[in-house]
Amino acid sequence: MAMKKTDLYKNLALKTAQGMKNAAKSPKPGTAEAAAKSKKELAGANPLLASLMGKSKSK
């Protein structure tokens, strides 16, 4: 049985929606590294924040 045109459009729409959903979950490149770096910098500048994060400042 051949697929109807509406079925083809429905399948295409579902595939597109699934792709958009998966793309929204993936983080943008460089964002995670910048956030981690800024947290480390903040912890280094603030001893109270460093103690709350569980990191000891040892040199």
C-alpha positions as CSV (number, residue, x, y, z in Angstrom):
1,M,0.0,0.0,0.0
2,A,1.4,3.4,-1.0
3,M,1.7,6.1,1.6
4,K,-0.6,9.1,1.2
5,K,0.8,12.5,0.8
6,T,-0.5,13.6,4.2
7,D,1.3,10.6,5.8
8,L,4.6,11.7,4.2
9,Y,4.1,15.3,5.4
10,K,3.3,14.0,8.9
11,N,6.4,11.9,9.0
12,L,8.5,14.8,7.8
13,A,7.0,17.1,10.5
14,L,7.6,14.5,13.2
15,K,11.2,14.0,12.1
16,T,11.8,17.8,12.1
17,A,10.2,18.2,15.5
18,Q,12.3,15.4,16.9
19,G,15.4,17.0,15.5
20,M,14.6,20.3,17.0
21,K,13.9,18.7,20.4
22,N,17.2,17.0,20.3
23,A,19.1,20.1,19.2
24,A,17.6,22.1,22.0
25,K,19.0,19.7,24.6
26,S,22.6,19.9,23.4
27,P,24.7,22.6,24.9
28,K,26.4,25.2,22.7
29,P,30.1,24.7,22.3
30,G,32.2,26.8,24.7
31,T,29.3,27.6,27.1
32,A,30.1,24.8,29.6
33,E,33.8,25.6,29.7
34,A,33.1,29.4,30.2
35,A,30.7,28.6,33.1
36,A,33.1,26.2,34.8
37,K,36.0,28.7,34.4
38,S,34.0,31.5,35.9
39,K,32.9,29.4,38.9
40,K,36.6,28.5,39.5
41,E,37.5,32.2,39.3
42,L,34.8,33.1,41.7
43,A,35.8,30.4,44.1
44,G,39.4,31.6,43.9
45,A,38.4,35.2,44.7
46,N,35.9,34.3,47.5
47,P,37.1,32.0,50.3
48,L,33.5,31.6,51.6
49,L,32.3,30.4,48.2
50,A,35.2,28.1,47.9
51,S,34.4,26.5,51.3
52,L,30.7,26.1,50.2
53,M,31.8,24.5,47.0
54,G,34.0,22.0,49.0
55,K,37.2,23.2,47.5
56,S,40.1,24.1,49.7
57,K,42.5,26.8,48.6
58,S,45.9,25.4,48.9
59,K,49.1,26.8,47.4
